[in-house]
C-alpha cells in the first residue's frame, strides 16, 4: 500500500517541536528502561560477546489480543516520553490506542544506552550494519518475554500477538527491509520517508529541495556566485567581475565565510557543504503553522528573491544562516528526533565556532556519541550522498558543484578505507531490491513528494509506473 502527500510534518509524532518543548503536555510518569541481551555479531557463532539493548514498554491501552507496536527512533537515542499519551498530537500513540495495542520502543545499537564499545576504532565500527540491526529486531521479537514486563500479557497467548513495525526516516527503511527478510515475524509495517535505494550520487534530493522553495531561482543565483568565488567545477568566473562592478564588497573566500559566520571552517568544500545542509534541514524539518503556512520557508525566502542580484541573495542567504547558527541548527544529514537535533547541533555549531570542526573530520571522531556510526553506514551500505544537481545539467541547484560524489567518497576512504571497489551499496540493492522491491500489501509506504527521500523510495517507483501507464493510455485514446 502506498500513500504520497506533500505535508511536511514529522510523521513520527505529528507536531514534534511543540510536543517536546511543552513538557507539561507529557505524561509525568517515567517509563522504566529495560535491557535485552543481544549478540554483538549475530553471524559469528564463535563470537560470544553481548551488549545490552535498551527498550521501553507502554501498555496503557493494551487489551488482550491487541497488536504489539515495535518502534525504533532510528539513529538517535530513544525518547520514551514520545510513546506516552499527551495533550499534543502524537500519531504513534493514537495508532496504538485505536488498535488497543501495546508499544515497545527499542533503541538502535550504537546509540543512547545501547552502545557496544567504549570507543569506535575501525575494528569496533563494523558491527553497525543493516543485517546486524535487522537481526537485533528479529531476535527481540522472537525471544522477549513480554509477560515479565507487563502483566496484561497472557503468558499462554503472547505468541499469538501480532508485531507491527512503526518507523520514520532511516527507521522506515529498516521497517521495509524487516518485512522483506522476516515476513513471518513482522505482521505489518508503517514506514514514513523510507529511503531504500542505495546509491552514491543522490542529486535528485537537490531538485526536490528546490521544488519546495519558492525562492529556488534566487538561491541558485547566490550559489552560482559563491561557486565562482570558490573556483568550483563548472563555475563562471565572469560572475565575480560583474558583481564587483556594482558593489564594493570584496568577493573573496574568507569574506564569504565571514559573511556566513563560518570563517573557522578552513576546508572550502566543508564550508560549502555546511551552508547547503542548513537549507536541507530547513525543508526536512519545516512544519506548517496553525494557518497551514510554511513559515520557516517563507522567512528564508523573504531574504532571497529571483529579482535581486546574486550578491544581494548571498547577503540574504548569509543572514539566514547566521541566525540559524546562533539558534543552534544541525550540521548533519540525518536525525530522527527534533529534540536530539537541537542538542546535537549546539555541540556541532559550537565546535564550528570554536575550532573549525568540518565534515572532513567527523569520521575521525571515535567517541561513542559522535556521528561515526551513521557515517560508516552511509559509506558502506546506503550512500545517498547529497550532491549538486548542477553536475547533471540541471539549471538550478542549492548546492555547490564541489559537492560531488568524489567529495564524499574521498572521506569514506580516509575514514574507513572504503572506496569504489569495496563498498556494499550494490549488495544492499541486491539483497533488499531497493526501490524496485515488490509492493508488500502489509507495508504502508508514506512519502511526501517534496521530501528529499522521495526519489530513493518505493513510492517514487510506483508513482512513475502509474504515471507512465496513464500517459500511455491517454496517448491511445
C-alpha positions as CSV (number, residue, x, y, z in Angstrom):
1,X,0.0,0.0,0.0
2,X,1.4,3.4,-0.9
3,X,0.5,7.0,0.1
4,X,2.1,10.1,-1.2
5,X,1.4,13.5,0.2
6,X,3.0,17.0,0.5
7,X,2.5,17.7,4.1
8,X,5.9,18.3,5.8
9,X,5.1,17.4,9.4
10,X,7.2,15.0,11.4
11,X,5.2,11.9,10.7
12,X,6.6,10.1,13.7
13,X,4.7,12.1,16.2
14,X,2.9,14.9,14.4
15,X,3.8,18.3,15.9
16,X,7.0,17.1,17.4
17,X,8.5,20.5,18.2
18,X,5.6,21.5,20.4
19,X,5.4,18.1,21.9
20,X,8.9,18.2,23.1
21,X,9.0,21.9,24.1
22,X,5.8,21.8,26.1
23,X,6.8,19.4,28.8
24,X,3.6,20.0,30.7
25,X,1.8,18.1,28.0
26,X,3.8,14.9,28.5
27,X,2.8,12.2,31.0
28,X,4.9,12.8,34.1
29,X,5.2,9.1,34.9
30,X,8.5,8.0,33.5
31,X,8.7,4.6,31.8
32,X,11.1,2.1,33.0
33,X,14.2,1.4,30.9
34,X,14.7,-2.3,30.4
35,X,17.6,-4.1,28.8
36,X,17.7,-7.0,26.4
37,X,20.9,-9.0,25.8
38,X,22.0,-9.1,22.2
39,X,24.9,-10.6,20.4
40,X,27.4,-8.1,19.1
41,X,27.9,-10.3,16.0
42,X,24.8,-12.4,15.2
43,X,26.6,-14.1,12.3
44,X,29.7,-15.4,14.0
45,X,29.0,-18.3,16.3
46,X,32.5,-18.1,17.8
47,X,32.0,-14.5,18.9
48,X,30.4,-14.8,22.4
49,X,30.3,-11.1,23.2
50,X,27.0,-9.4,24.0
51,X,25.7,-5.9,24.6
52,X,22.6,-4.6,26.4
53,X,19.9,-3.1,24.1
54,X,17.6,-0.7,25.9
55,X,13.8,-0.8,25.5
56,X,10.7,0.7,27.0
57,X,7.1,-0.6,27.2
58,X,3.8,1.3,27.4
59,X,0.9,-1.0,28.0
60,X,-1.6,1.7,28.9
61,X,-4.0,0.9,26.1
62,X,-3.4,-2.8,25.8
63,X,-6.3,-5.2,25.7
64,X,-5.9,-9.0,25.2
65,X,-5.4,-9.8,21.5
66,X,-4.2,-6.4,20.6
67,X,-1.0,-5.9,18.5
68,X,2.5,-5.1,19.7
69,X,3.7,-2.0,18.1
70,X,7.5,-2.1,17.6
71,X,9.0,1.4,17.4
72,X,12.6,2.5,16.8
73,X,13.6,6.1,16.7
74,X,16.5,5.5,14.3
75,X,20.0,6.9,14.6
76,X,19.5,8.7,17.9
77,X,18.8,7.7,21.5
78,X,15.3,6.6,22.4
79,X,12.7,9.1,23.8
80,X,10.3,7.1,26.0
81,X,8.2,10.3,26.5
82,X,7.2,10.1,22.9
83,X,5.4,6.8,23.3
84,X,3.2,8.2,26.0
85,X,-0.2,9.9,25.7
86,X,-0.1,13.7,25.8
87,X,-2.3,16.7,25.1
88,X,-0.5,17.3,21.8
89,X,-0.9,15.3,18.7
90,X,1.1,12.0,18.9
91,X,0.4,9.8,15.9
92,X,2.0,6.6,17.0
93,X,0.2,6.7,20.4
94,X,-3.1,7.3,18.6
95,X,-2.5,4.2,16.4
96,X,-1.6,2.1,19.5
97,X,-4.7,3.4,21.3
98,X,-7.1,2.8,18.4
99,X,-5.8,-0.8,17.9
100,X,-5.9,-1.5,21.7
101,X,-2.2,-2.4,21.4
102,X,1.0,-2.1,23.3
103,X,4.0,-0.1,22.2
104,X,7.6,-1.3,22.6
105,X,10.3,1.2,22.0
106,X,13.7,-0.4,21.1
107,X,16.9,1.6,20.8
108,X,19.2,1.2,17.9
109,X,22.6,-0.5,18.5
110,X,25.4,2.0,19.0
111,X,23.1,4.8,20.2
112,X,21.9,6.1,23.6
113,X,22.3,3.5,26.3
114,X,22.7,0.7,23.7
115,X,26.4,1.2,23.0
116,X,28.7,-1.8,22.2
117,X,32.1,-0.4,23.0
118,X,33.8,2.4,24.9
119,X,35.3,3.9,21.7
120,X,34.8,3.5,18.0
121,X,38.1,2.5,16.4
122,X,37.9,0.9,13.0
123,X,37.6,-2.7,14.4
124,X,34.6,-1.7,16.5
125,X,32.5,0.2,13.9
126,X,32.0,-2.7,11.6
127,X,29.1,-4.2,13.6
128,X,26.9,-1.3,12.6
129,X,25.2,-2.8,9.6
130,X,21.8,-3.3,8.1
131,X,21.9,-7.1,8.7
132,X,23.0,-6.8,12.3
133,X,20.3,-4.3,13.1
134,X,17.6,-6.4,11.5
135,X,18.8,-9.4,13.4
136,X,18.6,-7.4,16.6
137,X,15.0,-6.6,15.9
138,X,14.0,-10.1,14.8
139,X,15.8,-11.7,17.8
140,X,14.0,-9.3,20.2
141,X,10.5,-10.1,18.7
142,X,11.1,-13.8,18.7
143,X,12.5,-14.2,22.2
144,X,11.4,-11.4,24.5
145,X,9.0,-12.5,27.3
146,X,6.7,-9.5,27.4
147,X,4.8,-11.0,30.4
148,X,7.9,-10.2,32.5
149,X,7.3,-6.5,31.8
150,X,3.5,-6.3,31.5
151,X,1.1,-8.4,33.5
152,X,-1.6,-7.5,30.9
153,X,0.1,-10.0,28.5
154,X,-1.3,-13.5,29.0
155,X,1.7,-15.9,29.0
156,X,0.0,-18.7,27.3
157,X,-1.2,-16.5,24.5
158,X,1.6,-14.0,23.9
159,X,2.9,-16.0,20.9
160,X,-0.4,-15.1,19.2
161,X,0.2,-11.3,19.4
162,X,1.0,-9.7,16.1
163,X,4.0,-7.4,15.8
164,X,3.6,-4.2,13.8
165,X,6.6,-2.1,13.0
166,X,6.5,1.7,13.1
167,X,9.3,3.8,11.7
168,X,10.2,7.1,10.0
169,X,13.3,8.1,8.0
170,X,16.1,5.5,8.4
171,X,13.9,3.6,10.8
172,X,11.3,3.4,8.0
173,X,13.9,1.9,5.7
174,X,14.6,-0.7,8.3
175,X,10.9,-1.5,8.6
176,X,10.6,-2.2,4.9
177,X,13.7,-4.4,4.9
178,X,12.5,-6.2,8.0
179,X,9.2,-7.1,6.3
180,X,11.2,-8.4,3.3
181,X,13.6,-10.5,5.4
182,X,11.2,-11.6,8.2
183,X,7.6,-11.5,7.0
184,X,6.8,-14.4,9.3
185,X,7.8,-12.4,12.4
186,X,6.6,-8.9,11.5
187,X,2.9,-8.9,10.6
188,X,2.8,-5.4,9.1
189,X,4.7,-2.1,9.0
190,X,4.0,1.6,8.8
191,X,7.0,3.3,7.2
192,X,7.3,7.1,6.6
193,X,10.1,8.7,4.4
194,X,11.9,5.4,3.9
195,X,14.9,5.7,1.6
196,X,15.6,2.2,0.3
197,X,17.6,2.7,-2.9
198,X,21.3,2.6,-2.1
199,X,23.2,4.9,-4.5
200,X,26.3,7.1,-4.4
201,X,25.1,10.1,-6.3
202,X,21.8,11.3,-4.9
203,X,21.5,14.6,-6.8
204,X,17.7,14.1,-7.1
205,X,17.3,15.3,-3.5
206,X,18.7,18.7,-4.6
207,X,16.0,19.0,-7.2
208,X,13.4,18.1,-4.6
209,X,14.6,20.8,-2.3
210,X,14.4,23.4,-5.0
211,X,10.8,22.3,-5.7
212,X,9.9,23.1,-2.1
213,X,11.4,26.6,-2.2
214,X,9.6,29.4,-4.0
215,X,12.9,31.3,-4.0
216,X,14.8,28.5,-5.8
217,X,15.9,30.8,-8.6
218,X,17.3,33.4,-6.1
219,X,19.1,30.7,-4.0
220,X,20.6,29.2,-7.1
221,X,21.9,32.6,-8.3
222,X,23.6,33.0,-4.9
223,X,25.1,29.5,-5.1
224,X,26.5,30.2,-8.6
225,X,28.2,33.3,-7.5
226,X,29.7,31.6,-4.4
227,X,30.9,28.8,-6.6
228,X,32.6,31.4,-8.9
229,X,34.4,32.9,-5.9
230,X,35.5,29.4,-4.7
231,X,36.5,28.4,-8.3
232,X,34.3,25.3,-8.2
233,X,33.9,23.0,-11.1
234,X,31.7,24.4,-13.9
235,X,31.7,27.8,-12.3
236,X,31.6,31.1,-14.3
237,X,34.4,33.5,-13.1
238,X,32.8,36.4,-15.0
239,X,30.0,36.4,-12.4
240,X,32.6,37.8,-9.9
241,X,33.6,40.5,-12.3
242,X,30.0,41.5,-12.9
243,X,29.2,41.6,-9.2
244,X,32.2,43.7,-8.2
245,X,31.2,46.4,-10.8
246,X,28.1,47.2,-8.8
247,X,29.3,46.6,-5.2
248,X,32.4,47.4,-3.2
249,X,32.0,44.2,-1.2
250,X,35.3,42.2,-1.5
251,X,34.3,38.9,-3.1
252,X,37.0,36.6,-1.6
253,X,36.7,33.2,0.0
254,X,37.5,34.4,3.5
255,X,35.0,37.3,3.2
256,X,32.2,34.9,2.1
257,X,33.0,32.6,5.0
258,X,33.0,35.5,7.4
259,X,29.7,36.7,6.0
260,X,28.1,33.4,6.8
261,X,29.8,33.3,10.2
262,X,31.9,30.2,9.5
263,X,35.4,31.7,9.0
264,X,36.8,28.9,11.1
265,X,35.9,26.3,8.6
266,X,39.2,26.0,6.7
267,X,38.3,23.4,4.2
268,X,36.4,25.2,1.4
269,X,34.3,22.2,0.4
270,X,33.3,21.6,4.0
271,X,32.1,25.2,4.2
272,X,30.0,24.8,1.1
273,X,28.6,21.5,2.4
274,X,27.7,23.1,5.7
275,X,25.7,26.0,4.3
276,X,23.9,23.7,1.9
277,X,22.9,21.3,4.7
278,X,21.2,24.2,6.6
279,X,18.9,24.6,3.6
280,X,18.3,20.8,3.5
281,X,17.3,20.9,7.2
282,X,15.1,23.8,6.5
283,X,13.0,21.8,4.1
284,X,13.1,18.5,6.0
285,X,12.0,19.9,9.4
286,X,9.7,22.6,8.2
287,X,6.2,22.4,9.7
288,X,3.0,24.3,8.7
289,X,1.8,26.9,11.2
290,X,-1.7,27.0,12.5
291,X,-2.9,28.5,9.3
292,X,-1.1,25.9,7.1
293,X,1.7,28.3,6.0
294,X,5.2,27.0,5.7
295,X,6.6,29.8,8.0
296,X,10.2,28.8,8.1
297,X,10.5,28.6,4.3
298,X,8.6,31.9,4.0
299,X,11.1,33.5,6.4
300,X,14.0,32.1,4.4
301,X,12.6,33.2,1.0
302,X,12.0,36.8,2.2
303,X,15.7,37.2,2.3
304,X,16.2,35.7,-1.2
305,X,14.4,36.7,-4.4
306,X,14.9,35.9,-8.1
307,X,14.5,39.6,-8.9
308,X,17.5,40.6,-6.7
309,X,21.1,40.5,-7.8
310,X,23.2,37.4,-7.0
311,X,25.2,39.3,-4.4
312,X,22.0,40.6,-2.7
313,X,20.9,37.0,-2.5
314,X,24.2,36.0,-0.9
315,X,23.6,38.6,1.8
316,X,20.1,37.3,2.4
317,X,21.3,33.6,2.4
318,X,24.1,34.5,4.9
319,X,21.8,36.4,7.2
320,X,19.5,33.4,7.5
321,X,22.5,31.0,8.1
322,X,23.9,33.3,10.8
323,X,20.5,33.4,12.6
324,X,20.2,29.6,12.5
325,X,23.8,29.2,13.7
326,X,23.0,31.4,16.7
327,X,19.9,29.4,17.5
328,X,21.7,26.1,17.1
329,X,21.0,24.2,13.9
330,X,22.2,20.8,12.9
331,X,25.0,20.3,10.5
332,X,24.3,16.7,9.7
333,X,22.3,14.8,7.0
334,X,20.1,12.8,9.3
335,X,18.5,12.6,12.7
336,X,15.1,11.3,13.7
337,X,14.0,13.3,16.7
338,X,13.8,17.1,16.8
339,X,15.0,17.5,20.4
340,X,18.1,15.4,19.8
341,X,18.8,17.5,16.8
342,X,18.8,20.7,18.9
343,X,21.3,19.2,21.4
344,X,23.5,17.7,18.7
345,X,23.5,21.0,16.8
346,X,24.5,23.0,19.8
347,X,27.6,20.8,20.2
348,X,28.4,20.8,16.5
349,X,27.8,24.5,15.8
350,X,29.7,25.5,18.9
351,X,32.6,23.3,17.6
352,X,32.4,25.2,14.3
353,X,32.6,28.5,16.1
354,X,35.4,27.5,18.4
355,X,37.8,25.3,16.4
356,X,36.6,24.9,12.9
357,X,35.3,21.3,13.0
358,X,34.5,20.2,9.5
359,X,32.7,17.3,7.9
360,X,36.0,16.0,6.7
361,X,36.9,15.5,10.3
362,X,33.7,13.9,11.6
363,X,34.7,10.4,10.7
364,X,37.9,10.6,12.9
365,X,35.8,11.2,16.0
366,X,35.9,7.8,17.9
367,X,33.6,8.9,20.7
368,X,30.6,6.7,21.2
369,X,28.2,9.6,20.9
370,X,29.6,11.1,17.8
371,X,28.4,10.8,14.1
372,X,30.8,7.9,13.2
373,X,28.3,5.0,13.1
374,X,26.0,6.8,10.7
375,X,28.9,7.9,8.5
376,X,30.1,4.4,8.3
377,X,26.7,3.0,7.3
378,X,26.3,5.6,4.6
379,X,29.8,4.9,3.2
380,X,29.4,1.2,3.4
381,X,25.8,0.3,2.7
382,X,23.4,3.1,1.8
383,X,25.2,6.1,0.3
384,X,22.5,8.7,-0.8
385,X,25.2,11.4,-0.7
386,X,23.6,14.8,-1.2
387,X,25.3,16.0,-4.4
388,X,24.7,19.0,-6.7
389,X,22.1,18.8,-9.4
390,X,24.2,21.2,-11.5
391,X,26.7,18.4,-12.1
392,X,23.9,16.7,-14.0
393,X,23.0,19.6,-16.2
394,X,20.1,21.0,-14.0
395,X,19.9,24.8,-14.4
396,X,19.3,25.4,-10.7
397,X,21.0,24.0,-7.6
398,X,21.0,24.6,-3.9
399,X,24.5,23.0,-3.6
400,X,27.9,23.8,-4.8
401,X,29.4,21.8,-7.6
402,X,32.2,20.9,-5.2
403,X,29.7,18.6,-3.5
404,X,30.3,15.7,-5.9
405,X,30.4,12.0,-5.2
406,X,34.2,12.3,-5.0
407,X,33.9,14.7,-2.1
408,X,32.1,12.1,0.0
409,X,33.9,9.0,-1.3
410,X,37.3,10.6,-0.5
411,X,36.2,11.0,3.1
412,X,34.9,7.4,3.2
413,X,38.4,6.2,2.1
414,X,40.2,8.3,4.6
415,X,37.9,7.4,7.5
416,X,37.2,3.7,6.8
417,X,39.3,2.6,3.9
418,X,36.1,2.2,1.9
419,X,36.4,3.0,-1.8
420,X,34.5,2.3,-5.1
421,X,35.9,-1.2,-5.1
422,X,34.9,-2.5,-1.6
423,X,31.7,-0.6,-0.7
424,X,28.5,-2.7,-0.2
425,X,25.9,-0.5,-1.8
426,X,25.3,-2.9,-4.7
427,X,24.8,-5.7,-2.2
428,X,22.1,-3.7,-0.3
429,X,20.1,-3.3,-3.5
430,X,20.6,-6.9,-4.5
431,X,19.5,-8.3,-1.1
432,X,16.7,-5.8,-0.4
433,X,15.8,-4.9,-4.0
434,X,16.0,-1.1,-3.5
435,X,13.1,1.0,-4.8
436,X,12.2,-1.9,-7.2
437,X,11.1,-4.1,-4.3
438,X,7.7,-5.8,-4.9
439,X,5.0,-3.9,-3.1
440,X,4.1,-5.5,0.2
441,X,0.4,-5.4,1.0
442,X,1.2,-5.3,4.7
443,X,3.6,-2.4,4.5
444,X,2.2,1.2,4.4
445,X,4.6,3.4,2.5
446,X,4.2,7.1,3.3
447,X,6.2,9.7,1.3
448,X,5.9,13.4,0.6
449,X,6.8,14.4,-2.9
450,X,8.7,17.3,-1.5
451,X,10.7,15.1,0.8
452,X,14.3,14.6,-0.2
453,X,13.9,10.9,0.4
454,X,11.2,10.6,-2.2
455,X,13.3,9.7,-5.2
456,X,15.0,6.8,-3.4
457,X,11.7,5.4,-2.2
458,X,9.4,2.6,-3.3
459,X,6.7,5.3,-3.7
460,X,8.6,7.2,-6.4
461,X,8.9,4.0,-8.4
462,X,5.2,3.2,-8.2
463,X,4.3,6.8,-8.9
464,X,6.2,6.8,-12.2
465,X,5.0,3.3,-13.2
466,X,1.4,4.5,-12.8
467,X,2.1,7.8,-14.5
468,X,3.6,6.0,-17.5
469,X,0.5,3.8,-17.6
470,X,-1.8,6.8,-17.6
471,X,0.3,8.6,-20.2
472,X,0.3,5.5,-22.4
473,X,-3.5,5.1,-22.1
474,X,-4.1,8.8,-22.8
475,X,-1.9,8.5,-25.9
476,X,-4.0,5.6,-27.2
477,X,-7.3,7.5,-27.0
